[in-house]
Amino acid sequence: MDYVSGRCDTRPMTDQGESTGKVVLSSRPLGRWVKTVFLALVAVYAAMWGAEKHGIAVGAVIGLTYASMVVGQWIPALSLMRWSQEHPALDVLFFPFIVFSGLALFTPLSLLLCLAFAISGYMVLFGIGWIIRRYRVRDVG
């Protein structure tokens, strides 16, 4: 699989690495589609559950959180790694949405407490990442 373009070459190769010219169906794209459908169903279910439990706004946040996971799996891995290296401060940006969604759905805590835990956890992770990058840059340079 070509991770830069996200395309999968479905032609079988010979022992020397040359294409045989025959096109066969690959099971890898099917696995990606199964994952996409499963995550989309989870996103819809979690959004409906969150909307029923806490209202439409929370359901929308939860739905967008899980929907972004569905979209994110289609981004090639090397592109994500390159983006992460270029924007290190944004690595943990997804964390508060996941924590808020999980706490809102699975605990009896108020939404304000769920938000406070999500933001405080984000600040701790952001601080740890900043310290690690600072010492890593100091060791290299």
C-alpha positions in Angstrom: 0.0 0.0 0.0 1.2 3.4 -0.9 0.8 5.4 2.3 1.6 8.8 0.8 -1.2 8.7 -1.7 -3.5 6.3 0.2 -3.9 4.0 -2.8 -3.5 0.3 -2.8 -1.9 -1.5 -5.8 -4.0 -4.5 -6.3 -1.8 -6.2 -8.9 0.1 -9.3 -7.7 3.9 -9.1 -7.9 6.5 -11.7 -9.1 9.4 -12.7 -6.9 11.5 -9.9 -8.6 9.0 -7.2 -7.6 7.5 -6.8 -11.1 3.7 -6.7 -11.7 2.1 -9.7 -13.3 -0.4 -7.5 -15.0 -3.4 -9.3 -13.4 -5.7 -7.3 -11.2 -7.1 -9.1 -8.2 -9.4 -8.0 -5.4 -7.5 -7.0 -2.3 -8.9 -7.6 1.2 -7.3 -4.5 2.6 -9.7 -1.9 1.2 -12.6 -4.1 2.4 -11.2 -4.0 5.9 -11.1 -0.2 5.7 -14.7 0.0 4.6 -15.8 -2.4 7.4 -14.0 -0.1 9.9 -15.6 3.0 8.3 -19.2 1.5 8.5 -18.7 0.3 12.1 -17.3 3.7 13.3 -20.1 5.5 11.5 -22.7 3.4 13.2 -20.9 4.0 16.6 -20.9 7.8 15.8 -24.6 7.8 15.1 -25.5 5.7 18.1 -23.3 7.7 20.5 -24.7 11.0 19.1 -28.3 9.8 19.6 -27.5 8.5 23.1 -25.8 11.7 24.1 -28.7 13.8 22.7 -31.2 11.7 24.6 -29.2 11.9 27.8 -28.0 15.5 27.7 -29.6 17.4 24.9 -29.0 18.1 21.2 -25.9 20.2 21.7 -24.0 17.5 23.6 -25.2 14.9 21.0 -23.8 17.1 18.2 -20.4 17.4 19.9 -20.3 13.6 20.5 -21.4 12.9 16.9 -18.8 15.3 15.5 -16.1 13.7 17.7 -16.8 10.2 16.4 -17.4 11.4 12.9 -14.0 13.0 12.8 -12.6 9.6 13.7 -14.3 8.1 10.7 -12.9 10.8 8.4 -9.5 10.6 10.1 -8.9 7.0 9.3 -8.9 7.9 5.5 -6.0 10.3 5.9 -2.7 8.5 4.9 -0.5 7.6 7.9 2.6 9.4 6.6 0.6 12.6 6.1 -0.6 12.5 9.7 2.9 11.9 11.0 4.3 14.8 8.9 1.5 17.1 10.1 2.2 16.0 13.7 5.8 16.9 13.3 5.0 20.3 11.8 2.4 21.1 14.5 3.5 19.5 17.7 1.3 21.6 20.0 -1.8 20.3 18.3 -1.1 16.6 18.9 -3.3 16.3 21.9 -6.1 18.6 20.6 -8.5 15.6 20.2 -8.1 14.5 23.8 -10.6 16.8 25.5 -13.4 15.9 23.1 -12.9 12.1 23.7 -12.8 12.6 27.5 -15.8 14.9 27.5 -17.8 12.4 25.3 -16.8 9.4 27.4 -17.6 11.1 30.7 -20.9 12.6 29.5 -22.1 9.2 28.2 -20.8 6.8 30.8 -20.9 8.7 34.1 -23.6 10.6 36.1 -21.4 13.7 36.3 -22.8 17.1 35.4 -21.7 18.5 32.0 -19.7 21.2 33.7 -17.6 18.6 35.6 -17.1 16.6 32.4 -15.9 19.7 30.7 -13.6 20.6 33.6 -12.0 17.1 33.7 -11.6 17.2 29.9 -9.9 20.6 29.9 -7.7 19.9 32.9 -6.6 16.6 31.3 -5.8 18.4 28.1 -3.7 21.0 30.0 -1.7 18.2 31.8 -1.0 16.3 28.5 -0.1 19.6 26.7 2.3 20.5 29.5 3.9 17.0 29.5 4.3 17.2 25.7 5.8 20.7 25.9 8.4 19.6 28.5 9.3 16.5 26.5 9.8 18.5 23.3 11.8 21.1 25.2 14.3 18.6 26.6 14.4 16.7 23.3 15.3 19.9 21.4 17.8 20.7 24.0 19.5 17.3 23.7 19.6 17.5 19.9 20.8 21.1 19.7 
